[in-house]
Amino acid sequence: MKRLMLLLVWLIVSSGFWANTDAQPELDPQTLQPIFKWRVGEDLVYKVKWSFLTIGTLRFRVVEKTEINGYPVYRCRLHIDSNPDLLFLNIHDLYESYVGEDMFSHAFESWERRSDHILYTRYQMDYSRMKMHIFMQKWFPADTVTLVDSVITLHTKVQEGISIFYYARAMAKHKGRLAIPVWAYLKFSNAKMNLYGSTRQTSVRGETLNLYYLDGNLKFVGIAGLREGFKGWFSPDSQSVPLKSYLKAFIGNVKVEIERWRGWDARGVFTKPENLSIPWKEEPVASGKFLPFTKKGLKDWFFVPEPQSGF
């Protein structure tokens, strides 16, 4: 699960401290109502930059609306790909989260590439019984090793690396402080978030925009060494699209900015013609199963789960 919390790449950044928010009310993350509109088919691609180098790409997709145990959920997918021109980075991972209309995670899966195997992780939450099934395996070319297969008791609804991204989007227009329960690294932790309920000016894609702003602090070390403070700016429309964020990762402070999108009408946010007619570049991926292993190990593989999950 190591790289997963990079997902918070949406909120993100490097302040490294819990801001002074004495005037803000404490909010209950379990009962706070979302100000957010889901759109199936939404497809958001971001570039991640460290100084002047583009170190990778994040692609978030809302794949479908489905059900888990009769409860409506949205299947959300994240691809993380490092820049192939950078020899010191080799990240090509896939994560999926099933986020309820309550904006909490109801299931999670990840496929993370390691030097000689795939690390597969699955969580399934049953909030009616307040239980969570945790399952982890190492997938080698000729063998499978089960690491964890257990059920634990929950005391509250929880977030994970992808669902908290959508939770932040849904709550960005509120005002107050949140301490959000998170399941990470096989233990419970939390993320603190400051919501200001107002817009702030920032520059995105060469335009000065008024966007909803939030910041906060992670109480754990997440994927790629993500830790401490984060900052994020969100569009003022009902989809609350993250447009820019900053974070501190293992490599240092990085900037994340939207590059292209589908399933979002940007006309109410951007005005420059070049920001309203961005050509879509489809990324080639294989579907349904892993591509064959090579003698060098997991050299060229990718996996896209079929529409019907096992949940």
LOKE-635071 format. One record per residue: residue number from 1; y, x, z of N, C-alpha, C in turn; residue in three letters. Coordinates in steps of 0.001 Angstrom, whole numbers, always signed. Each point is the difference from the previous one (the first is absolute). Layout:
% residues N
NODE     k      n.py      n.px      n.pz     ca.py     ca.px     ca.pz      c.py      c.px      c.pz     r
NODE   NUM         Y         X         Z         Y         X         Z         Y         X         Z   ala
...
//
This chain:
% residues 311
NODE     k      n.py      n.px      n.pz     ca.py     ca.px     ca.pz      c.py      c.px      c.pz     r
NODE     1     -1194      +826        +0     +1194      -826        +0     +1239      +857        +0   met
NODE     2      -204     +1292      -129     +1105      +873      +218     +1175      -270      -884   lys
NODE     3      -200      -289     -1265     +1174       -91      -822      +603     -1382        -7   arg
NODE     4      -669      -918      +599      +421     -1373       -98     +1383      -279      +500   leu
NODE     5      +364      +523     +1132     +1258      -433      +560     +1164      +475      -847   met
NODE     6      -272      +786     -1008     +1048      +432      -929      +563     -1208      -663   leu
NODE     7      -700      -902       +75      +452     -1239      -433     +1277      -377      +570   leu
NODE     8      +233      +393     +1200     +1247      -308      +640     +1095      +661      -770   leu
NODE     9      -404      +644     -1019      +903      +624      -901     +1023      -981      -434   val
NODE    10      -119     -1199      +339      +908     -1034      -354     +1109      -169      +929   trp
NODE    11      -243      +365     +1122     +1029      -223      +987      +753     +1269      +126   leu
NODE    12       +93      +949        -9      -227     +1311      +356     +1125      +879      +314   ile
NODE    13      -209      +843      +842      +697     +1196      +281      +531     +1025      +887   val
NODE    14      +464      +609      +171      +131     +1235      +655      +989       +19     +1103   ser
NODE    15      +376     -1082      +514      +914       +84     +1120      -703      +557     +1199   ser
NODE    16     -1265      -351      +177      -785      +593     +1072      +330      -514     +1369   gly
NODE    17      +728     -1107      +126      +265      -523     +1325      +107     -1510       -51   phe
NODE    18      -215      -596     +1194      +107     -1448      +137     +1466      -302      +202   trp
NODE    19      +616      -696      -949     +1457      -159        +5      +489      -750     +1224   ala
NODE    20     +1282      +144      +292      +620      -699     +1108      +215     -1453      -387   asn
NODE    21      -796      -884      +584       +35     -1406      -405      +117      -904     +1224   thr
NODE    22      +772      +423      +988       +94      -747     +1243      +498     -1423      -216   asp
NODE    23      +815      -213     -1039      +574     -1328      -221      -957      -926      -747   ala
NODE    24     -1118      +534      -459      -928      -805      -777     -1045      -653      +899   gln
NODE    25      -356     -1242      -282     -1016      -674      +811     -1391      +524      -305   pro
NODE    26      -875       -40     +1005     -1412      +312      -217      -650     -1206      -676   glu
NODE    27      -721      +245     -1081      -667     -1059      -736     -1504      +100      +179   leu
NODE    28      -668     -1131       -93     -1459       -37      +123      -615      +114     -1388   asp
NODE    29      -671     +1098      -320      -555      +165     -1347     -1091     -1002      -336   pro
NODE    30      -591      -607     +1027     -1081      -959      -237      +515     -1372      -441   gln
NODE    31     +1234      -328      +360      +521     -1340      -284     +1207        +5      -945   thr
NODE    32      +549     +1167      -296     +1163       +74      -886      -357      -530     -1387   leu
NODE    33      +815      -892      -521      -298      -647     -1270      +489      +826     -1185   gln
NODE    34      -822      +170     -1014      +402      +793     -1164     +1096      -656      -825   pro
NODE    35      +884      +817      -542      +999      -450      -983      -367      +720     -1290   ile
NODE    36      -909      -599      -745      -664      +754     -1064      -749      -965      -919   phe
NODE    37       -10      +327     -1286      -743      -794      -969      -994      +892      -729   lys
NODE    38     -1288      -332      +132     -1026      +741      -707       +64      -303     -1492   trp
NODE    39      -368      +994      -810      -147      -221     -1425     -1227      +749      -495   arg
NODE    40     -1046      -753      -324     -1207      +603      -549      +340      +632     -1351   val
NODE    41      -456     +1219      -203      +333      +726     -1221     +1132      +993      +180   gly
NODE    42      +669       -38     +1138     +1052      +981      +272      -603     +1411       -67   glu
NODE    43      +704      +899      -690      -511     +1346      -251     +1176      +967      +113   asp
NODE    44       +13      +824     +1036     +1125      +868      +308      -454     +1455       -13   leu
NODE    45      +702      +842      -745      -351     +1415      -107     +1168      +837      +517   val
NODE    46      -314      +976      +838     +1011      +839      +626      -306     +1479      -228   tyr
NODE    47     +1050      +778      -140      -118     +1448       -40      +307      +565     +1387   lys
NODE    48      -794      +988      +396      +193      +674     +1275      +530     +1399      -283   val
NODE    49     +1152      +343      +571      +629     +1289      -283      +175      +805     +1280   lys
NODE    50      -288     +1274      -102      +231      +969     +1063      +988     +1011      -568   trp
NODE    51     +1211        -7      +528     +1080      +788      -579      +153      -429     -1465   ser
NODE    52       -75      +924      -937      +159      -363     -1409     -1334      -252      -691   phe
NODE    53     -1120      +140      +722     -1325      -161      -597      -520     -1418      +142   leu
NODE    54      -528      -564     -1084      -739     -1259       +87     -1428      +347      +396   thr
NODE    55      -406      -415     +1201     -1308      +408      +503     -1070     -1070      -189   ile
NODE    56      +404     -1225      -375     -1017     -1014      -195      +553     -1364      -330   gly
NODE    57      -930      -951      -109      +325     -1374      -373      -719      -965      +931   thr
NODE    58      +688     -1076      +364      -595     -1101      +754       +77     -1250      -850   leu
NODE    59     -1101      -738       -70        -1     -1247      -748      -551     -1115      +885   arg
NODE    60      +846      -986      +306      -375     -1151      +827      -173     -1230      -886   phe
NODE    61     -1101      -699      +179      -253     -1198      -795      -450     -1152      +896   arg
NODE    62      +482     -1209      -309      -554     -1215      +606      -991      -544     -1020   val
NODE    63     -1272      +208      +254     -1036      -243      -998      -335     -1476      -156   val
NODE    64      -174      -697     +1113      -412     -1398       -59      +190      -666     +1355   glu
NODE    65       -17     -1335       -19       -73      -771     +1234     -1423      -503      +132   lys
NODE    66      -608      +224     +1154     -1386      -376      +196      -166      -512     +1436   thr
NODE    67     -1226       -24      +494      -261      -465     +1360      -992      +919      +692   glu
NODE    68      +166      +143     +1300      -992      +656      +846      -299      -958     +1151   ile
NODE    69     -1253      -421       +94      -402      -963     +1032      +869     -1255       -24   asn
NODE    70      +375      -423     -1215      +795     -1211      -145     +1484      +190      +224   gly
NODE    71      +423     +1234      +292     +1416      +258      +260      +629      +614     -1242   tyr
NODE    72     +1118      -549      -477      +640      +551     -1211      +571     +1393      +242   pro
NODE    73      -293      +920      -921      +493     +1376       +98      +397      +486     -1382   val
NODE    74      +843     +1017       -16      +416      +649     -1235      -640     +1386       -49   tyr
NODE    75      -669      +256     -1114      -671     +1287      -180     +1001      +998      -582   arg
NODE    76      +334     +1008      +795     +1025      +968      -373      -641     +1364      -199   cys
NODE    77      +416      +707     -1034      -632     +1267      -360     +1054     +1104       -89   arg
NODE    78      -369     +1176      +493      +848     +1181      -111      -786     +1142      -630   leu
NODE    79      +547      +571     -1062      -492     +1252      -570      +942     +1116      +438   his
NODE    80      -552     +1104      +485      +781     +1189      +297      -494     +1120      -909   ile
NODE    81      +892      +553      -792      -371     +1078      -911     +1009     +1134      +100   asp
NODE    82      -484     +1197      +271      +888     +1166       +22      +267      +466     -1423   ser
NODE    83     +1055      +757      -153      +379      +549     -1298     -1057     +1014      -452   asn
NODE    84      -668      -226     -1125     -1063      +915      -438      +500     +1402      -331   pro
NODE    85     +1298      +157      -171      +546     +1320      -310      +174      +875     +1240   asp
NODE    86      -165      -609     +1182      +149      +750     +1246     -1375      +380      +530   leu
NODE    87      -309     +1273       -22     -1336      +459      +370      -274      -117     +1492   leu
NODE    88     +1058       -71      +828      -208       -52     +1440      -215     -1419      +518   phe
NODE    89       +51     -1007      -891      -262     -1379      +399     -1074      -596      -898   leu
NODE    90      -945      -721      +606     -1046      -659      -779      -393     -1291      +710   asn
NODE    91      +822     -1020      -169      -215     -1286      +673      -123     -1089     -1058   ile
NODE    92     -1114      -703        +5      -228     -1118      -924      -814     -1050      +757   his
NODE    93      +694      -822      +770      -669      -914      +919      +373     -1450      -278   asp
NODE    94      -840      -884      +487      +178     -1436      -216      -166      -735     +1318   leu
NODE    95      +900      -956      +246       -44      -798     +1227      +194     -1471      -349   tyr
NODE    96      -675      -872      +728      +201     -1440      -176      +108      -671     +1355   glu
NODE    97      +925      -937       +86      +211      -766     +1216       +45     -1474      -353   ser
NODE    98      -583      -816      +858       +27     -1453      -169      +953      -553     +1049   tyr
NODE    99     +1211      -319      -437     +1084      -356      +912      +152     -1517       +44   val
NODE   100        -8      -559     +1201      +135     -1440      +169     +1432      -461      -145   gly
NODE   101      +180     -1303       -79     +1352      -546       -70      +758      +219     +1304   glu
NODE   102      -733      +382     +1056      +634      +403     +1256      +466     +1450       -49   asp
NODE   103      -246      +678     -1135      +399     +1380      -271      -784     +1025      +812   met
NODE   104     -1155      -395      +555      -876      +944      +684     -1235      +266      -844   phe
NODE   105      -614     +1152      +248     -1186      +388      -751     -1201      -825      +436   ser
NODE   106      -788      -445      -998     -1247      -706      +278     -1208      +786      -488   his
NODE   107      +224     +1002      -818     -1055      +906      -440      +646     +1179      -715   ala
NODE   108      -754     +1084       -66      +532     +1228      -579     -1146      +833      -552   phe
NODE   109      +235      +644     -1149      -964      +951      -554      +755     +1209      -554   glu
NODE   110      -638     +1172       +53      +590     +1185      -615     -1078      +890      -585   ser
NODE   111      +388      +698     -1068      -859      +975      -673      +836     +1273      -140   trp
NODE   112      -321     +1018      +805      +798     +1215       +33      -839     +1179      -485   glu
NODE   113      +525      +712      -966      -729     +1129      -554      +121     +1221      +897   arg
NODE   114     -1123      +625      +264       -54     +1279      +699      -568     +1038      -964   arg
NODE   115      -142     +1227      +442      -437     +1067      -904     -1388      -247      -578   ser
NODE   116      -923      -586      +792     -1359      -191      -486      -548     -1409      +243   asp
NODE   117      +862      -938      +400      -475     -1360      +249     +1166      -987       -27   his
NODE   118      -372     -1281       +26      +971     -1089      +177      -109      -495     +1426   ile
NODE   119     +1119      -118      +697        +3      -608     +1326      +337     -1480      -163   leu
NODE   120      -966      -844      +306      +179     -1451      -138      +204      -603     +1385   tyr
NODE   121     +1014      -871      +116      +316      -653     +1273      +192     -1496      -224   thr
NODE   122      -522      -802      +923      +201     -1454       -76      +232      -558     +1400   arg
NODE   123     +1057      -816      +125      +236      -766     +1223       -36     -1478      -375   tyr
NODE   124      -572      -818      +863       +89     -1447      -189      +320      -647     +1332   gln
NODE   125     +1150      -695       +30      +467      -628     +1223      -434     -1452       +50   met
NODE   126      -439      -437     +1156      -322     -1410      +238      +843      -439     +1198   asp
NODE   127     +1181      -529      -302      +921      -350     +1077      -422     -1241      +778   tyr
NODE   128      -906      -804      -564      -508     -1160      +742      -863      +445     +1179   ser
NODE   129      -640     +1161      -142      -830      +565     +1073      +642     +1242      +611   arg
NODE   130     +1129      +433      -578      +701     +1218      +428      -947     +1203       -16   met
NODE   131      -642      +162     -1159      -907     +1125      -225      +375      +699     -1305   lys
NODE   132      -338     +1293      -105      +200      +736     -1239     -1233      +869      -280   met
NODE   133      -533      -145     -1210     -1131      +820      -432      +540     +1240      -698   his
NODE   134      -443     +1170      +439      +430     +1281      -564     -1190      +673      -652   ile
NODE   135      +171      +404     -1266     -1102      +607      -737      +539     +1178      -805   phe
NODE   136      -617     +1181      +170      +433     +1197      -731     -1215      +768      -498   met
NODE   137      +101      +480     -1245     -1070      +792      -586      +575     +1175      -781   gln
NODE   138      -813     +1050      -141      +268     +1072      -945      -933      -202     -1188   lys
NODE   139      +574       -82     -1200      -790      -170     -1209       -87     +1335      -734   trp
NODE   140     -1173      +602       +37      -263     +1231      -738      -670      -347     -1328   phe
NODE   141       -31      +911      -950      -638      -289     -1291     -1444      -454      +137   pro
NODE   142      -726      +542      +981     -1426      -329      +116      -368      -566     +1366   ala
NODE   143      +985      -369      +793      -308      -450     +1349     +1163      -810      +561   asp
NODE   144      -295      -824     +1004     +1021      -764      +709      -214      +167     +1492   thr
NODE   145     +1057      +321      +716       -83      +206     +1445      +909     -1013      +691   val
NODE   146      -573      -811      +874      +788      -980      +758      +587      +671     +1236   thr
NODE   147     +1306      -106      +146      +704      +616     +1123      +234      -986     +1139   leu
NODE   148      +412     -1216      -352      +320     -1019     +1000      -466     -1360      -516   val
NODE   149      -634      -765      +856      -374     -1381      -307       -18      -751     +1323   asp
NODE   150     +1159      -532      +383      +113      -595     +1328     +1005     -1144        +2   ser
NODE   151       -53      -794     +1052      +911     -1122      +197      +763      +227     +1301   val
NODE   152     +1321      -137       -61      +817      +174     +1193      +771     -1276      +289   ile
NODE   153      +509       -98     +1218      +782     -1165      +426     +1482      +233      -267   thr
NODE   154      +661     -1012      -541     +1442       +43      -219      +705      -791     +1092   leu
NODE   155     +1184      +444      +343      +810      -728      +979     +1225      -629      -659   his
NODE   156      +197      +323     -1262     +1127      -545      -752      -283      +212     -1480   thr
NODE   157      +716      -662      -867       -96      +272     -1422      +572     +1396      -270   lys
NODE   158      -540      +663     -1014      +395     +1392      -247      +368      +229     -1458   val
NODE   159      +706     +1104      -216      +329      +479     -1333      -791     +1262      -296   gln
NODE   160       -68      +336     -1312      -491     +1312      -415      +988      +527     -1039   glu
NODE   161      -378     +1067      -707      +948      +720      -831      +647      -776     -1116   gly
NODE   162      -717      -941      -614      +593      -790     -1081      +682     -1238      +536   ile
NODE   163      -663      -713      +902      +558     -1267      +474     +1354      +179      +679   ser
NODE   164      +216     +1133      +671     +1283      +189      +679     +1144      +166     -1000   ile
NODE   165      -334      +475     -1180      +990       +94     -1078      +509     -1391      -379   phe
NODE   166      -927      -947      -159      +394     -1362      -351      +639      -716     +1196   tyr
NODE   167      -448      +331     +1198      +617      -574     +1193     +1472      +408       +85   tyr
NODE   168      +291     +1279      -262     +1388      +474       +29      +845      -738     -1035   ala
NODE   169      -550      -204     -1188      +723      -735     -1034      +344     -1416      +462   arg
NODE   170      -971      -647      +630      +169     -1397      +402      +974      -178     +1155   ala
NODE   171      +191     +1039      +799      +833      -112     +1200     +1342      +720      -124   met
NODE   172      +278      +610     -1121     +1190      +848      -151     +1310      -752      +189   ala
NODE   173        +7     -1308      -170     +1249      -770      +101      +256      -537     +1410   lys
NODE   174      -931      +227      +912      +211      -381     +1395      +880     +1041      +708   his
NODE   175      +389      -314     +1224      +745      +944      +822      -687      +125     +1345   lys
NODE   176      -335     +1229      +364      -648      +218     +1285      -906     +1218       -34   gly
NODE   177      -743      +190     +1093      -914     +1136      +126     -1428      -496       +73   arg
NODE   178      -883      +728      -651     -1409      -354       -21      -854     +1183      +428   leu
NODE   179     -1049      -275      +757     -1054      +972      +282     -1273      -600      -589   ala
NODE   180      -443      +545     -1124     -1047      -622      -808     -1337      +684      +248   ile
NODE   181     -1032      -739      +426     -1311      +613      +233      -643      +446     -1309   pro
NODE   182      -516     +1220        +2      -591      +596     -1195     -1361      +595      +358   val
NODE   183      -974      -182      -889     -1291      +663      +153        +1     +1206      -938   trp
NODE   184       -70     +1204      +569       +49     +1216      -811      -820     +1089      +668   ala
NODE   185      -687      +791      -815      -816     +1099      +505     -1006      -475     +1047   tyr
NODE   186      -572     -1160      -242     -1012      -570      +886      +501      -217     +1426   leu
NODE   187     +1292      -299      +110      +539      -354     +1307     +1248      -863      -175   lys
NODE   188      +375      -684     +1064     +1183      -847       -19     +1241      +836      +261   phe
NODE   189     +1057      -316      -732     +1277      +650      +204     +1082     -1029      -332   ser
NODE   190     +1223      +455      -283     +1038      -951      -378     +1077      +676      -828   asn
NODE   191      +726      -828      -693     +1177      +439      -748     +1194      -774      +533   ala
NODE   192     +1072      +699      +272     +1221      -662      +453      +942      -142     -1183   lys
NODE   193      +615     -1167       -96      +827      -302     -1158     +1312      -645      +447   met
NODE   194     +1114      +494      -541     +1320      -574      +258      +435      -811     -1212   asn
NODE   195      +259     -1268      +212      +471      -885     -1064     +1459      -343      +280   leu
NODE   196      +852      +117     -1023     +1437      -171      +220      +534     -1311      -567   tyr
NODE   197      -794      -676      -814      +396     -1311      -514     +1216       +25      -897   gly
NODE   198      +304     +1158      -585     +1173      +108      -860      -253     +1070     -1057   ser
NODE   199      +874       +22     -1001      -167      +965     -1084      +836     +1256      +245   thr
NODE   200      -427     +1065      -654      +744     +1255       +22       +14      +558     -1416   arg
NODE   201     +1060      +702      -311      +102      +584     -1338      -840     +1264      -112   gln
NODE   202      -662      +126     -1135      -730     +1220      -318      -124      +105     -1511   thr
NODE   203      -323     +1171      -490      -131      +212     -1441     -1465        +0      -410   ser
NODE   204      -322      -821     -1010     -1349       -70      -548      +101       -29     -1522   val
NODE   205      -693      +890      -674       -22       +50     -1457     +1414       +48      -593   arg
NODE   206      +877      +745      +654     +1351      +181      -516      +947     -1141      +253   gly
NODE   207      -397      -981      +800      +884     -1126      +334      +213       -70     +1504   glu
NODE   208     +1196      -389      +414      +285      -233     +1412      -338     -1454      +318   thr
NODE   209      -944      -202      +918      -522     -1329      +290      +176      -337     +1479   leu
NODE   210      +121     -1305      +291        -8      -498     +1372     -1404      -526      +300   asn
NODE   211      -738      +721      +826     -1399      -306      +256      -254      -139     +1502   leu
NODE   212     -1008      -811      +336      -387      -131     +1406      -642     +1301      +475   tyr
NODE   213      +403      +402     +1184      -392     +1310      +527      -775      -163     +1307   tyr
NODE   214     -1000      +861      +184      -674       +94     +1293      -400     +1450      +230   leu
NODE   215      -247      +327     +1258      -527     +1319      +322      -919      -138     +1200   asp
NODE   216      -614     +1099      +383      -927       -79     +1122      -698     +1304      +260   gly
NODE   217     -1106      -104      +750      -700     +1178      +470     -1483      -300      +126   asn
NODE   218      -820      +944      -460     -1448      -134      +125      -471      +691     +1273   leu
NODE   219      -872      -646      +731      -533      +570     +1232     -1359      +652      -238   lys
NODE   220      -245      +410     -1223     -1250      +659      -351      +260      +860     -1230   phe
NODE   221      -900      +912      -292       +90      +791     -1215      -823      -690     -1065   val
NODE   222      +646      -340     -1113      -684      -753     -1045      -425      +874     -1151   gly
NODE   223      -266      -651     -1115      -476      +695     -1174      +952     +1086      -457   ile
NODE   224      -574     +1067      -466      +765     +1143      -502      +971      +525     +1047   ala
NODE   225      -334      -218     +1289      +846      +495     +1071     +1230      -839      +256   gly
NODE   226       +34     -1219      -538     +1140      -881      +224      +194      -237     +1486   leu
NODE   227     +1253      +135      +471      +257      -118     +1424     +1479      -290      +240   arg
NODE   228      +282      -300     +1239     +1374      -124      +480      +793     -1073      -749   glu
NODE   229     +1227      +337      -437      +899     -1031      -495      -211      -382     -1447   gly
NODE   230      +445     -1198      -355       -16      -464     -1387     +1195      -897      -251   phe
NODE   231      +396       -89     -1274     +1105      -850      -421      -365      -673     -1319   lys
NODE   232      +431     -1237      -176      -290      -685     -1245     +1073     -1021      -365   gly
NODE   233      +192      -203     -1316      +975      -949      -530      -727     -1001      -893   trp
NODE   234      +287     -1306      +192      -745     -1072      -643      +936      -937      -774   phe
NODE   235      -485      -513     -1118      +819      -888      -823      +314     -1294      +753   ser
NODE   236     +1166      -617      -281      +420     -1189      +754      -651     -1303      -458   pro
NODE   237      -791       +29     -1080      -630     -1218      -492     -1232      -341      +840   asp
NODE   238      -689     -1083      -385     -1102      -505      +813     -1220      +916       +24   ser
NODE   239      -154      +904      -980     -1140      +908        -7      +232     +1250      +848   gln
NODE   240     +1240      +241      +372      +328     +1106      +902      -692     +1297      -427   ser
NODE   241      +252      +403     -1236      -665     +1171      -579      +576     +1289      +586   val
NODE   242      -839      +895      +494      +496     +1304      +463      +504      +807     -1199   pro
NODE   243     +1230      +464       +55      +576      +731     -1124      +152     +1481      +275   leu
NODE   244      +203      +363     +1258      +128     +1414      +351      -416      +199     +1445   lys
NODE   245      -613     +1134      +283      -367      +314     +1369       -89     +1503      +180   ser
NODE   246        +8      +417     +1247      -157     +1401      +347     -1068      +117     +1081   tyr
NODE   247      -747     +1110       -34      -987      +218     +1027      -222     +1475      +245   leu
NODE   248      -591      +278     +1133      -380     +1376      +308     -1510       +92      -143   lys
NODE   249      -461      +801      -938     -1428      +179      -247      -385     +1440      +323   ala
NODE   250     -1280      +343      -209      -456     +1341      +340      +745     +1073      -789   phe
NODE   251      +497      -378     -1175      +672      +961      -866     +1481      +139      +341   ile
NODE   252      +510      -944      +786     +1416       -14      +346      +604     -1371      -259   gly
NODE   253     +1320       -85       -34      +667     -1273      -251       -74      -363     -1483   asn
NODE   254      -435     -1218      -291      -139      -429     -1384      +784     -1289      -240   val
NODE   255      +366      -199     -1240      +725     -1193      -433      -901      -813      -932   lys
NODE   256       -11     -1312      +205      -787      -897      -832      +942     -1023      -636   val
NODE   257       -37      -100     -1329      +903      -920      -699      -744      -722     -1106   glu
NODE   258      +352     -1267      -184      -694      -802     -1005      +251      +566     -1399   ile
NODE   259     -1072       +32      -803       +92      +534     -1353      -113     -1104     -1052   glu
NODE   260      -960      -909      +171      -161     -1109      -936      -723     -1145      +711   arg
NODE   261       +24     -1171      -630      -568     -1174      +670      -362     -1078     -1007   trp
NODE   262      -896      -875      +446      -328     -1255      -682      -128     -1075     +1071   arg
NODE   263      +232     -1248      -394      -136     -1081      +969     +1139       -76      +992   gly
NODE   264     +1139      +559      -368     +1214       -82      +830     +1205       -59      -916   trp
NODE   265      +874      -976      +232     +1213      -157      -783     +1122      +795      +668   asp
NODE   266      +366     +1112      -600      +981      +909      +592     +1436      -344      -367   ala
NODE   267      +194     -1074      -775     +1357      -284      -475      +979      -338     +1108   arg
NODE   268      -497      -463     +1125      +899      -299     +1106      +341     +1205      +848   gly
NODE   269      -595     +1149      -347      +221     +1214      +778      +673     +1078      -846   val
NODE   270      -626      +363     -1115      +565     +1014      -901      +882      -660     -1055   phe
NODE   271      +943      +766      -528      +869      -512     -1060       -13      +869     -1257   thr
NODE   272      -311     +1281      +125        +1      +877     -1169     -1149      -372      -938   lys
NODE   273      +271       -71     -1301     -1042      -368      -971     -1242      +875       +85   pro
NODE   274      +180     +1300      +241     -1151      +890       +58      -911      -280     +1192   glu
NODE   275      +535      -714     +1004      -821      -377     +1147      -621     -1384      -151   asn
NODE   276      +333      -671     -1081      -517     -1364      -205      -994       -78     -1152   leu
NODE   277      -214     +1099      -673      -944        +6     -1131      -830     +1280       +21   ser
NODE   278      -673      +221     +1129      -803     +1204      +164     -1366      -217      -646   ile
NODE   279      -386      +843      -955     -1313      -171      -639     -1126      +208     +1008   pro
NODE   280     -1063      -812      -145     -1131       +97      +918     -1020      +978      -552   trp
NODE   281      -406      +924      +824     -1010      +978      -383     -1264      -311      +788   lys
NODE   282     -1025      -476      -694     -1244      -350      +679      -792     +1261      +307   glu
NODE   283      -503       +80     +1224      -791     +1157      +388     -1467      -249      -337   glu
NODE   284      -660      +909      -710     -1411      -198      -332      -895      +190     +1214   pro
NODE   285      -840     -1002      +287      -968      +115     +1093     -1316      -598      -452   val
NODE   286     -1070      +472      +601     -1313      -591      -254      -207     -1155      +960   ala
NODE   287      -799      -962      -366      -163     -1185      +821     -1452      -192      +409   ser
NODE   288      -190      -439     +1239     -1304      -479      +410      -871      +978      +744   gly
NODE   289      +106     +1298      -255      -845      +963      +692      +613     +1390      -136   lys
NODE   290      -565      +936      +767      +468     +1367      -123      -496      +597     -1303   phe
NODE   291      +830      +814      -617      -458      +759     -1142      -997     +1047      +487   leu
NODE   292      -851      +511      -885     -1042      +942      +431      +571     +1245      +672   pro
NODE   293      -748      +504      +982      +358     +1258      +622      -221     +1134     -1003   phe
NODE   294      +794     +1040      +133      -206     +1181      -828      -609     +1094      +869   thr
NODE   295      -419     +1083      -624      -590     +1102      +750     +1009      +635      +946   lys
NODE   296     +1271      -189      -315     +1044      +569      +853      +352      -933     +1159   lys
NODE   297      -698     -1113       +81      +287      -950     +1074      +738     -1202      -536   gly
NODE   298      +937      -514      +785      +733     -1198      -388     +1206      +396      -834   leu
NODE   299      -238      +426     -1214     +1101      +507      -801      +827     -1122      -614   lys
NODE   300      -634      -864      -736      +728     -1077      -679      -644     -1336      +350   asp
NODE   301      +544      -660      +996      -566     -1285      +375     +1129      -954      +331   trp
NODE   302      -290     -1225       -90      +897     -1020      +533      -792     -1269      +168   phe
NODE   303      +449      -833      +875      -750     -1204      +310      +968     -1164      +129   phe
NODE   304      -325     -1096      -653      +769     -1231      +151      -973     -1105      +349   val
NODE   305       +40      -541     +1230      -946     -1037      +373       +84     -1203      -947   pro
NODE   306     -1123      -636      -215       -14     -1219      -785      +716     -1111      +764   glu
NODE   307      +467     -1059      -705      +787     -1038      +669      -687      -650     +1195   pro
NODE   308     -1331       -80       -13      -675      -624     +1120      -401     +1052     +1023   gln
NODE   309      +591       -61     +1177      -311      +957     +1045     -1153      -512      +842   ser
NODE   310      -495      +845      +877     -1092      -408      +865      +459      -756     +1224   gly
NODE   311     +1302      -205      +160      +490      -701     +1191      -228     -1494      -109   phe
//
